[in-house]
Every structure is written in C-alpha cells, then in structure tokens.
C-alpha cells in the first residue's frame, strides 16, 4: 500500500477575527500535490 505524503504548507496566517467576533480563524495555503496544479486553501477556526 502506498503512503500518502503530507501536503506542503506554503503560508499560514495569524489568528484573525472579523467584526469583533469572539471566534478567531486562520488561513493556510498548501502547495499542489504531485501531478496537480491546484493549490489548497484552508480556513479554520482556532477554537479559542
């Protein structure tokens, strides 16, 4: 069975809030996987 390599993290933003909300979020940009040209952007709450 082939193992899947971890995506390469290109950039990660600092936790941010919008409009004074209490829940911060962070954006991450991942490089394309082998044989692809699509970048992946992940927006995720930091859970504070």
Secondary structure, DSSP 8 states (H G I E B T S, - for coil): --------EEEE---B-STT-S--EEEEEE---TT----EEEEEE---
